[in-house]
Structure formats: C-alpha cells, structure tokens
Amino acid sequence: MELNCLVIQRDERGALELCSALAEQGVPAEWVDGTATALAALRHSRVQALLLNADDCGHDFLATVRLLVGASPAPLLVLSAARDEVNEILALELGAADFFRKPVSPRLVLAKLRRLSREAPQPAAAAERLLELGPLTLDLRGRMAAVRGALVPLTAREFELLVVLATRRNELVTRETIARLLDGATSAGSRSVDVAIARLRRKLAVNGARAVRIGTAYGRGYFLAVDETPPDATHERDRDALLIA
C-alpha cells in the first residue's frame, strides 16, 4: 500500500523538514498549516496517514483529535514536545493511532507509518465510516448527510460544522472552538458561527431531522443532542430567521 501523508503543523520550516525527510524515504507528504486547511485537503486528496503537531492546538487539542479522527479513516499520529501524559492517554482513547514526544526521529515515525500501512484493511474490506444520529446518518468518508436515505443538501462548511458537533455529542462546544476548527479564526465576536448554526438548524429541520437538536448555551457555545420526541422548534426557527436576515 502506497503511503501518502498529511502533515498538520503551523511552523512551516519544521513541517517542511519532516516532509523532506519522509520524501527521502519514498513517502510523499503534504503540509497544511491548520485544521481548516487539513479538512479541505481531505476533501480533495486520498491520504493514508495524518501527522498532527499537538503543540499548535492549545486548549483545542482534544477537539482537534476528535474532529480529525471523525473526518478521515486515515490513522492519526500525534507529535508533541509537551510532557502531558493525560492528553496523551485521552488522544489515544479518542482514536489517535500513536503519540510521539518530540524530538522524534523521522525514521521512527516512518517505521510506525509502514507498520500501520501493513495492518490497514484492504479498501474493499474497510468499514464505512458512518455516524448515526437518530434519523440522520453522516457518511464521514463520502462527506454526505442523509435522513432515511434522502440526502440533506449541506455545503462543505455546514457538513464540517455538523461533524464538529456530532463527534462531541451532548458536549458543549464553545464558539471559539468552532471558529478555530472551521476557519482558523481566533475571534469569538463574529456572528458567522451563529449564522452558520442557524442555517444548519433550518436545513436539518426542513429535511426531516428535527430530532437532531442543536442547543444553545447562551454566551458560551452550542451542543448537539438527539431527542426521542422532537420539541416544537418554532421559537428557534423564528430566532434563526432573524440571524440570517
């Protein structure tokens, strides 16, 4: 199986050095500078492994791990200079394939990549990456959402927003985290997150997924839950219309 890696790291010099070292061993690697660009790259290229520099993520590290694991079947390898055993354990429990403490030899990373490649299932036998949310099904590989087989017309950004919330079901996701993961933005003052949430709510409701509820923790962020009996969403639809206008 041919390896093709995606290196996710803010520091261009360090990332290109790692890409060069991998290329010298016959492993092509592409560099992106953050989560938003990584998600865009995953939409347009076939990647066999992800290498994430955890030191760039700050407080969003675990959210980033969860998002990348959910967005791609490719194994995620985490590199970090921090000596934080708790984060290391949590990253592995969230689905990261391995965790390296820097400095780390590119040859060791390469050896791990090759072992993962040998252990990977053949494409025909690989399990589909589906996420079930009541009546809504997310195809993480095909990047599609459907309600009982009928596609929900989401934009790429709306799908990514839904994945961010769905992979942290019943957990609060702050507006700052959503903005950084989707756009690389650092400001929480923009209305763009609120407007995106409003549009996503409306599309889920009109396409038969009203049971998938995106709740609001006012002044903090949003959370996704699946209701057994969907509540009357009239108030939220009215508020969303004001946000979109």
Backbone bond lengths (Angstrom), bond angles and torsions (degrees), N, CA, C in turn:
res aa  C-N    CA-C-N  psi(-1)  N-CA   C-N-CA  omega(-1)  CA-C   N-CA-C  phi
1 M - - - 1.476 - - 1.527 109.70 -
2 E 1.337 116.22 124.60 1.458 119.91 -179.39 1.525 109.69 -73.32
3 L 1.331 115.41 136.55 1.456 120.91 -179.87 1.524 110.32 -91.78
4 N 1.294 115.30 141.32 1.458 121.37 174.29 1.516 106.42 -144.85
5 C 1.338 117.09 115.62 1.464 121.35 -170.03 1.522 111.77 -108.46
6 L 1.322 114.64 150.73 1.451 121.98 173.14 1.525 107.82 -117.71
7 V 1.334 116.39 117.77 1.467 122.19 -179.48 1.522 108.41 -97.61
8 I 1.342 116.55 121.28 1.461 122.20 -177.04 1.525 107.66 -109.69
9 Q 1.332 115.10 104.36 1.465 119.81 -173.76 1.519 109.29 -158.28
10 R 1.320 117.13 135.28 1.460 121.01 -177.98 1.525 111.97 -71.60
11 D 1.334 116.68 -39.09 1.462 121.26 -177.02 1.526 110.21 -74.10
12 E 1.327 116.55 111.71 1.462 121.05 -175.38 1.526 111.86 -64.32
13 R 1.324 116.74 -43.96 1.461 119.47 -175.92 1.530 111.40 -61.93
14 G 1.342 117.00 -49.20 1.449 120.12 -179.89 1.518 112.37 -63.50
15 A 1.339 115.99 -38.93 1.459 120.00 -179.35 1.523 111.09 -66.08
16 L 1.335 116.63 -43.29 1.459 119.72 -179.07 1.527 111.52 -68.32
17 E 1.334 117.20 -32.20 1.465 119.81 175.44 1.530 110.37 -63.69
18 L 1.328 117.13 -41.91 1.459 120.67 178.27 1.525 110.55 -67.13
19 C 1.328 117.00 -42.84 1.467 120.68 177.74 1.527 110.99 -59.95
20 S 1.335 116.21 -41.59 1.463 120.95 -179.92 1.523 111.10 -65.28
21 A 1.345 115.93 -42.15 1.464 119.68 179.73 1.525 111.12 -63.85
22 L 1.312 117.09 -39.83 1.461 120.35 177.98 1.524 110.81 -68.27
23 A 1.330 116.36 -40.97 1.470 120.10 -179.93 1.522 111.58 -62.39
24 E 1.344 116.95 -35.80 1.463 120.37 178.16 1.521 111.93 -62.50
25 Q 1.340 115.91 -24.49 1.466 120.52 178.11 1.533 111.80 -97.38
26 G 1.331 115.62 13.82 1.457 119.58 176.24 1.517 115.04 83.42
27 V 1.345 117.49 16.93 1.457 120.93 -179.69 1.528 109.00 -113.50
28 P 1.331 118.88 106.00 1.463 120.10 178.88 1.518 111.11 -66.35
29 A 1.316 116.35 139.67 1.463 121.17 -179.11 1.521 109.62 -139.34
30 E 1.307 115.49 139.67 1.462 122.63 178.52 1.519 108.37 -112.91
31 W 1.326 116.57 141.89 1.460 120.95 -179.68 1.523 110.49 -106.07
32 V 1.337 116.08 135.46 1.460 122.45 169.93 1.523 107.54 -130.41
33 D 1.330 116.72 154.47 1.459 120.05 -170.21 1.522 114.99 -99.06
34 G 1.333 118.03 8.39 1.456 118.30 178.87 1.515 112.02 179.20
35 T 1.332 115.34 179.31 1.461 120.79 -175.39 1.523 111.90 -66.13
36 A 1.330 117.01 -41.76 1.462 119.79 -178.01 1.526 111.12 -61.67
37 T 1.333 117.12 -44.62 1.462 119.95 179.32 1.530 111.06 -70.81
38 A 1.328 116.82 -29.51 1.475 119.96 175.95 1.522 110.33 -64.80
39 L 1.330 117.65 -44.49 1.460 121.03 178.88 1.527 111.14 -62.40
40 A 1.329 116.18 -38.89 1.463 119.72 177.39 1.521 110.69 -64.54
41 A 1.336 117.13 -41.74 1.464 120.97 179.50 1.522 111.32 -64.84
42 L 1.331 116.82 -37.28 1.470 120.17 179.99 1.523 111.62 -66.36
43 R 1.325 116.86 -25.46 1.464 119.72 178.33 1.516 112.01 -72.60
44 H 1.340 117.25 -26.04 1.466 120.22 -170.26 1.526 114.44 -116.33
45 S 1.310 118.71 -3.50 1.466 119.54 -178.20 1.516 110.46 -141.51
46 R 1.327 115.21 154.65 1.459 120.76 178.79 1.528 108.23 -92.35
47 V 1.308 116.07 116.39 1.465 121.98 -175.68 1.520 108.96 -116.26
48 Q 1.345 116.00 133.80 1.464 120.87 -179.80 1.526 113.03 -97.25
49 A 1.332 117.07 -14.77 1.466 119.62 179.27 1.524 109.93 -158.20
50 L 1.338 115.51 147.86 1.458 122.34 176.98 1.524 108.63 -117.31
51 L 1.331 116.16 133.61 1.464 121.95 176.12 1.526 107.53 -117.05
52 L 1.332 116.40 114.23 1.466 121.43 -175.36 1.516 110.58 -109.98
53 N 1.342 116.24 126.93 1.459 121.18 172.34 1.528 107.92 -84.75
54 A 1.325 116.01 104.45 1.471 120.58 -174.55 1.521 112.35 -67.05
55 D 1.318 118.30 -23.63 1.460 121.05 -175.24 1.528 112.21 -66.04
56 D 1.341 117.34 -17.96 1.466 121.13 179.59 1.519 112.51 -84.54
57 C 1.324 117.78 -13.97 1.466 121.11 -168.36 1.523 114.05 -86.94
58 G 1.337 117.63 -25.10 1.456 120.27 -178.27 1.516 111.56 60.15
59 H 1.341 115.76 -135.47 1.461 120.72 -178.29 1.523 112.52 -70.34
60 D 1.341 117.69 -12.85 1.462 121.06 -179.26 1.528 112.37 -89.84
61 F 1.326 118.34 9.33 1.460 120.73 -173.36 1.525 112.56 -56.25
62 L 1.326 118.01 -53.61 1.465 120.21 -176.02 1.525 111.30 -67.30
63 A 1.334 117.45 -35.70 1.464 120.09 175.97 1.520 110.53 -63.78
64 T 1.336 116.86 -38.08 1.458 121.17 178.65 1.519 110.78 -66.11
65 V 1.334 116.87 -43.88 1.472 120.66 178.07 1.524 109.57 -58.99
66 R 1.328 116.62 -47.81 1.460 120.64 -178.21 1.529 110.74 -61.21
67 L 1.325 116.72 -41.63 1.454 120.97 -178.80 1.526 111.76 -65.69
68 L 1.340 117.15 -45.69 1.462 120.28 -178.39 1.528 111.79 -68.04
69 V 1.324 116.54 -39.60 1.464 119.65 177.65 1.528 110.25 -62.87
70 G 1.335 116.24 -39.12 1.455 119.71 179.31 1.512 113.82 -73.54
71 A 1.339 116.89 -27.49 1.458 120.52 -173.97 1.519 113.37 -85.80
72 S 1.319 118.37 -17.52 1.467 120.22 -174.63 1.520 110.75 -146.77
73 P 1.337 117.35 141.26 1.467 120.22 174.61 1.526 112.78 -76.58
74 A 1.329 116.86 -8.35 1.470 120.02 -179.08 1.520 110.21 -67.27
75 P 1.347 118.26 140.69 1.467 120.17 178.38 1.526 111.19 -63.66
76 L 1.330 114.86 142.97 1.461 121.91 -179.74 1.521 109.45 -107.01
77 L 1.338 116.61 122.05 1.463 122.78 174.98 1.516 108.03 -107.81
78 V 1.320 116.48 130.17 1.462 122.06 -176.07 1.523 109.53 -107.35
79 L 1.338 116.56 134.23 1.455 122.74 176.24 1.519 108.32 -118.45
80 S 1.338 116.92 134.47 1.468 119.46 -178.38 1.523 110.27 -153.22
81 A 1.344 115.36 142.65 1.460 120.84 175.02 1.521 110.85 -87.19
82 A 1.335 116.80 -13.82 1.461 120.79 -177.89 1.522 110.77 -74.51
83 R 1.323 115.57 144.11 1.469 120.98 175.34 1.519 107.81 -99.42
84 D 1.313 115.23 73.31 1.466 120.96 -175.68 1.525 108.18 -121.55
85 E 1.320 115.61 94.43 1.462 120.27 -175.77 1.521 112.00 -65.62
86 V 1.336 117.67 -33.75 1.451 120.91 -179.25 1.527 110.58 -63.28
87 N 1.345 116.85 -48.09 1.460 120.07 178.17 1.521 111.41 -62.78
88 E 1.322 116.22 -37.12 1.462 120.20 178.81 1.534 110.37 -61.83
89 I 1.319 116.22 -47.21 1.464 120.40 -179.80 1.527 110.72 -63.97
90 L 1.339 116.77 -44.76 1.459 120.10 -178.59 1.525 111.69 -64.64
91 A 1.335 116.84 -38.75 1.465 119.90 178.12 1.525 110.93 -61.64
92 L 1.330 116.82 -42.46 1.461 120.61 178.74 1.526 110.67 -66.37
93 E 1.317 116.70 -38.91 1.465 119.45 179.05 1.530 111.89 -68.13
94 L 1.325 116.43 -28.25 1.464 120.43 178.29 1.520 112.59 -79.33
95 G 1.329 117.11 -8.38 1.461 118.89 175.15 1.507 116.12 121.54
96 A 1.344 118.56 -0.67 1.468 119.48 175.48 1.528 109.37 -61.85
97 A 1.332 116.43 141.35 1.467 120.37 -177.22 1.519 112.37 -77.15
98 D 1.328 117.61 -31.27 1.459 121.15 179.19 1.517 109.70 -164.17
99 F 1.325 115.57 165.01 1.461 122.67 -176.80 1.524 107.61 -136.71
100 F 1.331 116.86 122.03 1.462 122.20 -179.84 1.522 109.79 -113.31
101 R 1.316 116.40 137.03 1.460 121.10 173.84 1.521 109.43 -95.12
102 K 1.336 115.22 125.44 1.460 120.51 -179.01 1.536 110.75 -79.58
103 P 1.343 115.93 151.96 1.463 126.92 -0.10 1.521 112.02 -73.25
104 V 1.335 115.20 143.89 1.459 120.52 -179.30 1.525 108.48 -131.44
105 S 1.308 115.96 141.98 1.460 120.94 179.69 1.523 110.56 -70.69
106 P 1.337 118.43 131.32 1.469 120.13 174.81 1.525 112.07 -56.91
107 R 1.338 116.67 -28.66 1.468 119.09 178.99 1.521 110.64 -66.44
108 L 1.343 117.59 -36.47 1.459 120.44 177.48 1.526 110.45 -67.33
109 V 1.331 116.67 -42.61 1.461 120.27 176.93 1.517 110.30 -60.54
110 L 1.337 116.01 -43.08 1.453 120.78 179.96 1.528 111.44 -62.84
111 A 1.330 116.61 -42.01 1.469 120.11 179.11 1.531 110.43 -60.78
112 K 1.337 116.14 -41.66 1.454 119.75 178.46 1.521 110.90 -65.47
113 L 1.326 117.19 -41.67 1.460 120.98 178.90 1.527 111.09 -60.48
114 R 1.310 115.85 -43.06 1.462 119.09 -179.71 1.518 111.97 -66.44
115 R 1.323 117.04 -36.87 1.464 119.37 178.10 1.531 110.24 -66.45
116 L 1.334 116.19 -42.21 1.456 119.54 177.22 1.523 111.29 -62.26
117 S 1.335 115.93 -36.74 1.453 120.23 178.77 1.525 111.27 -64.22
118 R 1.335 116.11 -40.75 1.464 119.31 179.24 1.519 111.83 -67.36
119 E 1.326 116.14 -33.12 1.461 120.68 -177.05 1.524 113.04 -83.86
120 A 1.339 116.85 -13.97 1.466 120.21 -175.36 1.517 110.48 -66.71
121 P 1.334 118.49 141.55 1.459 120.84 175.91 1.516 110.99 -67.99
122 Q 1.319 116.54 154.39 1.456 120.71 176.23 1.518 108.84 -65.93
123 P 1.337 118.16 149.82 1.459 120.64 -176.14 1.518 113.71 -52.17
124 A 1.343 117.17 -38.96 1.461 119.57 -176.91 1.520 111.60 -67.82
125 A 1.359 115.61 -26.07 1.458 118.78 -177.02 1.518 113.03 -99.65
126 A 1.317 117.04 -4.99 1.470 120.07 -177.09 1.521 110.66 -66.41
127 A 1.319 116.07 136.50 1.468 120.31 179.91 1.520 109.91 -70.25
128 E 1.333 115.69 143.28 1.453 120.15 176.33 1.522 108.82 -69.57
129 R 1.321 115.74 142.41 1.453 120.33 178.72 1.529 108.45 -91.90
130 L 1.315 115.69 89.19 1.458 120.93 -179.08 1.520 110.00 -112.71
131 L 1.314 115.91 141.37 1.455 121.84 177.81 1.522 107.14 -122.76
132 E 1.332 116.34 118.73 1.465 121.80 -177.62 1.531 109.93 -96.10
133 L 1.321 115.94 127.77 1.465 122.64 178.13 1.519 107.61 -130.82
134 G 1.337 117.24 82.98 1.455 119.65 -175.77 1.517 109.81 59.83
135 P 1.337 118.01 -124.02 1.468 120.25 -179.78 1.527 113.66 -77.07
136 L 1.324 116.41 -9.15 1.464 121.25 -174.17 1.529 110.64 -98.68
137 T 1.330 115.74 133.83 1.469 122.05 176.31 1.524 108.98 -118.65
138 L 1.329 116.54 128.23 1.458 121.55 175.34 1.522 108.70 -103.80
139 D 1.317 116.24 124.19 1.462 122.12 173.71 1.523 106.33 -95.45
140 L 1.345 116.06 99.20 1.458 120.56 -173.78 1.520 111.75 -70.05
141 R 1.322 116.94 -28.33 1.463 119.68 178.50 1.522 110.93 -77.75
142 G 1.339 116.22 -46.54 1.461 120.07 -179.42 1.509 113.48 -82.63
143 R 1.355 116.38 -8.67 1.457 123.19 179.11 1.529 110.82 56.18
144 M 1.365 113.66 52.68 1.455 120.82 178.64 1.520 109.40 -134.38
145 A 1.333 115.18 153.54 1.455 121.87 175.18 1.520 108.21 -123.50
146 A 1.338 115.89 140.67 1.454 119.72 -178.76 1.522 109.96 -143.24
147 V 1.333 115.15 148.16 1.463 122.12 174.31 1.523 106.74 -114.57
148 R 1.328 115.26 111.27 1.465 122.10 -178.19 1.523 111.47 49.25
149 G 1.321 115.96 43.61 1.462 122.39 175.92 1.509 114.93 90.79
150 A 1.325 118.26 -13.60 1.474 121.09 179.92 1.516 109.33 -93.94
151 L 1.336 116.51 125.65 1.456 121.16 -176.29 1.526 111.46 -65.90
152 V 1.336 115.15 140.75 1.462 122.02 172.84 1.527 107.22 -97.10
153 P 1.331 119.05 123.66 1.463 120.94 -174.18 1.530 112.74 -77.09
154 L 1.311 115.85 83.73 1.455 121.05 179.37 1.520 110.65 -100.75
155 T 1.326 116.81 144.27 1.461 120.42 169.78 1.530 108.90 -73.20
156 A 1.327 117.16 166.72 1.463 120.67 178.76 1.530 110.60 -58.27
157 R 1.325 116.82 -41.51 1.468 120.43 -179.01 1.525 111.19 -67.76
158 E 1.334 117.19 -38.67 1.458 120.65 178.51 1.523 110.59 -65.83
159 F 1.338 116.59 -39.09 1.461 119.06 178.00 1.527 110.47 -64.31
160 E 1.328 116.78 -43.36 1.462 120.05 179.14 1.531 111.23 -62.86
161 L 1.325 116.63 -39.03 1.461 120.60 176.77 1.527 110.34 -62.35
162 L 1.324 116.50 -42.83 1.463 120.42 178.65 1.524 111.31 -63.50
163 V 1.333 117.12 -39.23 1.469 120.66 178.16 1.530 110.42 -64.95
164 V 1.337 117.06 -42.49 1.468 120.54 178.20 1.525 110.49 -54.97
165 L 1.327 116.72 -45.02 1.468 120.67 -178.06 1.527 111.77 -76.35
166 A 1.343 116.50 -40.64 1.465 120.19 -175.16 1.514 112.36 -67.67
167 T 1.343 116.99 -34.52 1.460 119.55 -179.70 1.525 111.72 -78.13
168 R 1.345 116.09 -4.27 1.471 120.61 173.05 1.524 108.71 -126.03
169 R 1.304 114.95 44.36 1.468 121.86 -176.57 1.528 111.55 -52.40
170 N 1.330 114.75 133.21 1.470 123.19 179.93 1.533 113.00 67.81
171 E 1.320 117.79 13.07 1.461 121.42 177.59 1.528 109.54 -116.09
172 L 1.307 116.27 143.71 1.460 120.61 177.28 1.522 110.00 -71.45
173 V 1.333 115.80 130.26 1.461 122.13 174.24 1.524 106.55 -116.52
174 T 1.312 117.77 118.55 1.456 120.47 -175.72 1.519 111.24 -69.82
175 R 1.321 115.35 157.31 1.468 120.55 177.96 1.520 110.04 -62.27
176 E 1.340 116.82 -36.06 1.457 120.32 179.18 1.533 111.02 -62.79
177 T 1.335 115.87 -42.92 1.465 119.88 179.81 1.517 110.98 -64.18
178 I 1.322 116.89 -44.58 1.462 120.20 179.26 1.526 110.49 -60.21
179 A 1.331 116.84 -45.90 1.464 120.58 -178.77 1.518 111.48 -61.70
180 R 1.343 116.94 -43.04 1.469 119.62 -178.51 1.519 111.50 -68.38
181 L 1.335 117.31 -42.02 1.461 120.13 -177.38 1.522 112.19 -68.36
182 L 1.319 116.71 -35.78 1.465 119.37 -177.14 1.516 113.11 -86.65
183 D 1.323 116.95 -40.12 1.461 120.27 -170.40 1.521 114.26 -123.92
184 G 1.318 117.18 -7.42 1.454 119.02 -174.01 1.515 111.81 75.20
185 A 1.342 116.50 11.79 1.467 120.57 -177.22 1.517 110.15 -75.89
186 T 1.318 115.70 150.98 1.464 120.96 178.93 1.514 112.40 -112.38
187 S 1.321 118.13 -9.54 1.457 121.37 -177.93 1.517 110.87 -96.48
188 A 1.330 115.40 134.00 1.464 119.93 177.27 1.526 111.17 -95.81
189 G 1.339 117.70 1.35 1.444 119.66 -175.38 1.515 113.90 -81.21
190 S 1.312 117.63 -15.89 1.450 120.57 -177.01 1.516 111.22 -70.30
191 R 1.336 116.15 147.59 1.458 121.20 176.33 1.518 111.40 -83.24
192 S 1.343 118.35 -1.73 1.463 120.26 -172.43 1.525 111.93 -61.10
193 V 1.338 117.91 -38.52 1.462 120.06 179.31 1.521 110.08 -66.14
194 D 1.333 116.88 -43.99 1.465 120.73 -179.65 1.527 111.36 -62.24
195 V 1.331 116.09 -42.03 1.460 119.95 179.79 1.523 110.18 -66.14
196 A 1.348 117.53 -41.69 1.466 121.30 178.86 1.526 110.85 -62.07
197 I 1.322 116.96 -41.36 1.468 121.31 177.68 1.523 110.17 -62.25
198 A 1.337 116.15 -44.73 1.464 120.75 -178.71 1.523 110.96 -60.32
199 R 1.312 117.02 -44.45 1.472 120.52 -179.79 1.521 111.41 -66.36
200 L 1.333 116.40 -38.98 1.460 119.72 178.91 1.525 110.22 -65.77
201 R 1.324 117.65 -43.65 1.464 120.76 176.81 1.526 111.05 -56.18
202 R 1.317 115.58 -46.22 1.466 119.80 -177.03 1.522 111.14 -63.99
203 K 1.331 117.48 -42.05 1.464 119.84 -179.98 1.527 112.16 -66.76
204 L 1.331 116.84 -38.51 1.460 119.42 177.70 1.530 110.11 -64.81
205 A 1.332 116.83 -41.70 1.460 120.54 -177.52 1.521 112.08 -65.54
206 V 1.333 116.76 -46.69 1.469 119.37 -175.39 1.516 112.54 -75.70
207 N 1.331 117.69 -13.08 1.462 121.03 179.29 1.532 112.86 -105.87
208 G 1.325 116.74 18.48 1.454 120.41 171.25 1.513 116.11 88.24
209 A 1.331 117.36 14.31 1.472 119.90 -178.97 1.523 110.66 -114.91
210 R 1.341 116.40 39.59 1.453 120.11 -178.68 1.522 112.30 -64.46
211 A 1.355 116.60 -22.29 1.465 120.02 178.19 1.522 111.96 -67.18
212 V 1.334 116.20 -20.82 1.468 120.35 176.75 1.528 106.45 -86.10
213 R 1.315 115.39 104.31 1.465 120.86 -171.64 1.525 110.65 -104.24
214 I 1.315 115.93 128.13 1.464 121.71 173.60 1.521 106.85 -101.19
215 G 1.326 115.87 104.37 1.449 121.16 -177.70 1.514 111.97 -88.27
216 T 1.316 114.82 161.52 1.462 121.88 -178.25 1.520 110.47 -115.26
217 A 1.324 116.41 129.65 1.464 121.87 167.64 1.524 104.87 -103.67
218 Y 1.308 117.31 97.79 1.460 121.82 -167.60 1.524 112.06 -57.33
219 G 1.330 113.57 130.06 1.451 120.72 -179.44 1.519 113.66 81.57
220 R 1.335 117.75 -2.69 1.461 120.56 -175.81 1.523 112.33 -123.86
221 G 1.338 117.56 -56.32 1.452 118.62 -177.23 1.513 111.68 170.95
222 Y 1.335 115.56 -148.76 1.452 121.23 -173.11 1.524 110.06 -137.31
223 F 1.335 115.31 161.23 1.460 121.20 174.60 1.520 108.72 -144.65
224 L 1.322 116.04 153.96 1.458 121.67 178.97 1.515 109.35 -111.23
225 A 1.318 115.96 133.90 1.464 121.91 176.98 1.516 108.45 -140.18
226 V 1.313 116.08 156.45 1.464 121.59 177.25 1.517 107.75 -111.06
227 D 1.332 116.21 117.53 1.458 121.89 -177.96 1.519 110.31 -89.68
228 E 1.314 116.26 136.79 1.460 120.68 174.17 1.524 110.22 -67.03
229 T 1.340 115.85 -41.10 1.457 121.33 176.26 1.517 107.62 -122.23
230 P 1.338 117.67 103.72 1.462 120.19 -175.67 1.516 112.01 -57.34
231 P 1.345 117.22 132.97 1.464 120.55 178.41 1.517 111.57 -75.48
232 D 1.338 115.32 165.81 1.454 119.96 174.71 1.518 107.98 -66.05
233 A 1.328 116.20 119.89 1.467 120.00 -175.05 1.518 112.24 -99.31
234 T 1.329 117.49 16.59 1.461 119.86 -176.41 1.517 111.74 -58.94
235 H 1.341 117.24 -44.29 1.462 120.42 -177.98 1.518 110.88 -62.67
236 E 1.345 117.06 -43.13 1.467 119.50 -178.86 1.521 110.77 -66.82
237 R 1.369 117.01 -37.23 1.463 118.90 179.70 1.524 110.01 -64.55
238 D 1.343 116.43 -40.83 1.463 118.90 179.58 1.527 110.74 -64.52
239 R 1.333 117.12 -42.48 1.465 120.24 -179.27 1.531 110.07 -66.47
240 D 1.342 116.56 -39.77 1.464 120.55 179.63 1.520 111.28 -63.01
241 A 1.339 116.70 -38.55 1.461 119.66 -179.70 1.521 110.15 -61.79
242 L 1.351 116.96 -36.87 1.455 119.74 178.31 1.516 110.97 -67.18
243 L 1.344 117.51 -37.16 1.477 120.78 -179.50 1.509 110.77 -67.09
244 I 1.350 116.13 -38.37 1.463 120.09 -175.04 1.522 111.52 -76.79
245 A 1.324 116.05 -31.25 1.470 120.44 -175.50 1.520 111.71 -59.50
